[in-house]
Every structure is written in structure tokens, then in C-alpha cells.
Amino acid sequence: MSLPTTQRSTRTDRLLLTAAIDLSRLSPPAPTHYAVGALLADHTGTVLATGYTGETDPHLHAEEAALAKLTPTDRPVTLYTSLEPCTVRKSRPTPCTDLILTAGITRVVLALREPLLFADCHGVETLLHNGIEVIEIPDLGHRVHDINAHLFRP
């Protein structure tokens, strides 16, 4: 049974999530992973870092790429990610949900839960169980699906 997410999105949430989705278009298309974009913002909505799947390494996840760019003085509060953060990885030992929890992020805003194509992901549930506020904006999910359409074709 999946836990319900909160639905208190703001105008800023929609704008920054849209920017994360647009950023995912930079991800090199591949048959082995989703194209995902991520932004990290502080409490004022200022973007501190961005990342996308495969940005510097084919195995790099968007959230991981953005988190790696933070400076020691950055205080991210919200992660905007086009796709649900992973709980299972084949290419690295630490899933993105663990990286998010370690970074002290308190909110995650996403457009689409991970389809059952590569892994059985429980990112939303993991984050909620750890006290992270999760906001889904599902009416933007079709854009994420469209960007990853190459994975869903027979």
C-alpha cells in the first residue's frame, strides 16, 4: 500500500519542477535509464544546483549530479526531480533516496513515480517514512513520460 503524498504545491514548485523536467532533455537517450532532471533550491526558492541523468558519467543519476555540486555553505531545502528518486541501483551502492536523506533535504517535489521498468522503486514511501515532505504534481507527469517515450516503445 502506498502512502499518500501531500499536494500543497506552490507556483514556485510548479515553475522549478517544470525547469527540472526541461533539464532532463539534456540527458543522453539510452535504453538502460530514464532521462531525469533535478534542481536543488534553498528556502527562498533560489536554485543552488542542477543535474541530469548521465551529465558527466553514464551511471550518474540526476539527483546525485545536483547534490555533488553543492558547496559546504549551501543549505538545500527542496529537491525538484522529474522522476521519483530511486531506492534501488544496479550501477552504484547508494540509492538517491539515501543521498537525499544524508543531505538533509526536507521537501521533494516530483512529477512522476518511477514506472516498473528497471526496478521496483519505493522512493516516495521511503522519503515519507523518514519525515520528508513529498509533493507530487502529476499533471506534469505526461511530459516526463514523453521525454522517456523511447523506453516504452515495443
C-alpha positions as CSV (number, residue, x, y, z in Angstrom):
1,M,0.0,0.0,0.0
2,S,1.5,3.4,-1.0
3,L,1.3,6.3,1.3
4,P,-0.4,9.5,0.1
5,T,1.8,12.5,-0.7
6,T,0.9,16.0,0.2
7,Q,-0.5,18.2,-2.5
8,R,0.4,21.7,-1.3
9,S,2.4,22.8,-4.3
10,T,3.1,26.4,-4.9
11,R,3.6,28.4,-8.0
12,T,7.4,28.2,-7.4
13,D,7.1,24.4,-7.1
14,R,5.4,24.2,-10.5
15,L,8.0,26.5,-12.1
16,L,11.0,24.7,-10.7
17,L,9.6,21.3,-11.4
18,T,9.0,22.4,-15.0
19,A,12.6,23.6,-15.1
20,A,13.8,20.2,-13.9
21,I,11.7,18.4,-16.5
22,D,13.1,20.7,-19.2
23,L,16.7,19.9,-17.9
24,S,16.0,16.2,-18.3
25,R,16.1,16.7,-22.1
26,L,19.9,17.2,-21.8
27,S,20.2,13.6,-20.7
28,P,21.7,11.4,-23.4
29,P,18.9,8.9,-24.5
30,A,19.7,5.4,-23.5
31,P,17.8,2.1,-23.4
32,T,19.1,1.5,-19.8
33,H,18.0,4.5,-17.9
34,Y,15.4,7.3,-17.7
35,A,16.2,10.9,-18.6
36,V,15.7,12.8,-15.4
37,G,16.4,16.4,-14.3
38,A,16.8,17.7,-10.8
39,L,17.2,21.1,-9.1
40,L,18.1,21.8,-5.5
41,A,16.7,25.0,-4.0
42,D,17.0,26.8,-0.7
43,H,14.2,28.1,1.5
44,T,13.7,31.2,-0.8
45,G,13.4,29.2,-3.9
46,T,16.9,30.1,-5.2
47,V,18.3,27.3,-7.2
48,L,21.6,26.1,-5.7
49,A,22.5,23.3,-8.1
50,T,21.1,21.3,-11.1
51,G,21.8,17.9,-12.5
52,Y,20.6,15.5,-15.1
53,T,21.0,11.8,-15.8
54,G,24.3,11.0,-17.4
55,E,25.6,14.5,-17.1
56,T,29.2,13.5,-16.5
57,D,29.0,9.7,-16.3
58,P,26.5,7.4,-17.9
59,H,25.7,5.9,-14.5
60,L,25.1,9.3,-12.8
61,H,21.6,10.0,-11.6
62,A,20.2,13.5,-11.8
63,E,19.7,13.9,-8.0
64,E,23.3,12.6,-7.5
65,A,24.7,15.1,-10.0
66,A,22.9,18.0,-8.4
67,L,23.9,17.0,-4.9
68,A,27.6,16.7,-5.9
69,K,27.6,20.3,-7.0
70,L,26.6,21.7,-3.6
71,T,29.2,23.8,-1.7
72,P,29.7,23.3,2.1
73,T,27.7,26.5,2.7
74,D,24.7,25.6,0.6
75,R,21.6,24.7,2.5
76,P,19.2,23.0,0.2
77,V,15.6,22.5,1.4
78,T,13.8,21.3,-1.6
79,L,14.7,18.8,-4.4
80,Y,12.7,19.1,-7.6
81,T,13.0,16.0,-9.7
82,S,11.2,14.9,-12.8
83,L,11.0,11.3,-11.6
84,E,10.7,9.6,-8.2
85,P,14.1,9.2,-6.6
86,C,15.5,5.6,-6.7
87,T,15.7,3.2,-3.8
88,V,17.5,0.5,-5.8
89,R,20.5,1.0,-8.0
90,K,22.4,-1.5,-10.2
91,S,25.3,0.9,-11.0
92,R,26.2,2.3,-7.6
93,P,25.8,1.2,-4.0
94,T,23.9,4.2,-2.7
95,P,20.4,5.0,-4.0
96,C,19.3,8.6,-4.4
97,T,16.8,8.4,-1.5
98,D,19.7,7.7,0.8
99,L,21.7,10.6,-0.7
100,I,18.7,12.9,-0.2
101,L,18.3,11.9,3.5
102,T,22.0,12.4,4.2
103,A,21.9,15.9,2.6
104,G,19.2,17.0,5.0
105,I,16.6,17.9,2.3
106,T,13.2,18.3,3.8
107,R,11.0,18.5,0.7
108,V,10.9,16.6,-2.5
109,V,8.7,17.7,-5.4
110,L,8.2,15.3,-8.3
111,A,6.1,14.8,-11.4
112,L,6.0,11.1,-12.0
113,R,6.6,7.9,-9.9
114,E,9.1,5.5,-11.4
115,P,7.4,3.1,-13.8
116,L,8.2,-0.6,-13.2
117,L,10.7,-0.9,-16.0
118,F,14.2,-1.1,-14.4
119,A,13.5,-1.5,-10.7
120,D,10.7,-1.8,-8.1
121,C,11.2,1.7,-6.7
122,H,9.7,2.9,-3.4
123,G,11.3,6.4,-3.3
124,V,8.1,8.2,-2.2
125,E,7.3,5.8,0.6
126,T,10.9,5.8,1.8
127,L,11.1,9.6,1.9
128,L,7.7,9.9,3.7
129,H,8.7,7.2,6.3
130,N,11.7,9.3,7.0
131,G,9.8,12.5,7.6
132,I,10.4,14.2,4.2
133,E,7.5,16.2,2.7
134,V,6.8,14.8,-0.7
135,I,4.7,16.7,-3.2
136,E,3.6,15.1,-6.5
137,I,2.4,17.3,-9.4
138,P,1.0,14.5,-11.5
139,D,-0.4,16.8,-14.2
140,L,3.2,17.3,-15.3
141,G,3.9,13.6,-15.4
142,H,3.0,13.2,-19.1
143,R,5.9,15.5,-20.0
144,V,8.3,13.1,-18.2
145,H,6.7,10.1,-19.9
146,D,7.0,11.8,-23.3
147,I,10.7,12.6,-22.8
148,N,11.3,8.9,-22.0
149,A,9.0,7.6,-24.7
150,H,11.9,5.7,-26.3
151,L,11.8,3.3,-23.3
152,F,8.2,2.5,-23.7
153,R,8.0,1.7,-27.4
154,P,7.8,-2.0,-28.2
